[in-house]
C-alpha cells in the first residue's frame, strides 16, 4: 500500500484549532479470489448441466470429473482512496468542548480485501470489469461531538439544583453507501451466481421513497442467457442517514467518601427513521424497495455509587 497526505493547521485564539487534510492511498497486489473452474456456456445448457460443463472436465474428462468449484486466490487486485478531511476542535474551556469534522472522499476497488476471496468476479476472466465503488465508499461524512458542563453558580440553591450537570451529544450525518445490483439467478450459466444485469437507464429517481428507492422499472434488465451484464459494482447509492445520541449526568456527594452518579442516555434521541439498504436483487419481487430500518429511539438510565 502506498499512502500520502498533506495537512494544514491553524490555531485561533487559545482554544480553537482548524485543520484541512488531504488523504490518499493506493493498494496494489490486493488479495482477491476468482473461480478457476467455471462452467462454459453451451446452447441449450441449463443449471442442471453445470458440473458437466466445467472447464476442467471439458479439457480432460478423465481427471476433470474429480474437480468441482475451484477458487484461485491471487494478489492482482487494486484499490484507491482519495479524501478531504476538514476539522474544527475547541478544547475544553469556558465549560464546553467541541470536535467537528467533515470528510469528502471516494474509494474505488476491484473487491473488498479479506472478504471477496470466493467466487468474486462476475466473469472469472475479466477482473477489470470489477473496478467500481467500494462497498465501504461513503462520499460525505459529518461528525460533531459536544460536551457542556454547567457553570459555577454563586447562589447556593441554584448551585444545588443546576450545578455539576454535564451534557454530551454526538451527531453523525452521512450519505449512503454504494450497492451492487445482481440478477439473483445464474444467467451466465457459469455456476457462480454473481451475475449482474444490463443497465438500460438511469438508476436515480427524482423523489426516492421506501417503495421505490431507485429506478427499479427501467434502469436494469436481465441480460441474454449465457452472457454477462454490463452493470458495474456499486452503481446504486443507498439511503443516507443522520443520528443524534446524547447523555446527561450529574454526580452528588452523599457522604464524605461516597458519591452517587446519576446518568441517562438516549440513542437516536430524536427517534429519526434510519433506513437500511433497498433490495438489489433483480429477480426479487420487492426489487428496489426498502423493507427494514435500524433501531428506533432507545433510552437507558443508570445509578453508580463510588466509595
HELIX and SHEET records of a PDB file:
HELIX    1   1 UNK A   47  UNK A   49  5                                   3    
HELIX    2   2 UNK A   51  UNK A   53  5                                   3    
HELIX    3   3 UNK A   55  UNK A   59  1                                   5    
HELIX    4   4 UNK A   61  UNK A   64  1                                   4    
HELIX    5   5 UNK A  127  UNK A  130  5                                   4    
HELIX    6   6 UNK A  156  UNK A  162  1                                   7    
SHEET    1   A 5 UNK A   2  UNK A  12  0                                        
SHEET    2   A 5 UNK A  16  UNK A  35 -1                                        
SHEET    3   A 5 UNK A  71  UNK A  93 -1                                        
SHEET    4   A 5 UNK A  96  UNK A 109 -1                                        
SHEET    5   A 5 UNK A 132  UNK A 133 -1                                        
SHEET    1   B 9 UNK A   2  UNK A  12  0                                        
SHEET    2   B 9 UNK A  16  UNK A  35 -1                                        
SHEET    3   B 9 UNK A  71  UNK A  93 -1                                        
SHEET    4   B 9 UNK A  96  UNK A 109 -1                                        
SHEET    5   B 9 UNK A 140  UNK A 149 -1                                        
SHEET    6   B 9 UNK A 165  UNK A 174 -1                                        
SHEET    7   B 9 UNK A 241  UNK A 255 -1                                        
SHEET    8   B 9 UNK A 258  UNK A 267 -1                                        
SHEET    9   B 9 UNK A 298  UNK A 306 -1                                        
SHEET    1   C 2 UNK A 178  UNK A 179  0                                        
SHEET    2   C 2 UNK A 236  UNK A 237 -1                                        
SHEET    1   D 2 UNK A 198  UNK A 199  0                                        
SHEET    2   D 2 UNK A 220  UNK A 221 -1                                        
END                                                                             
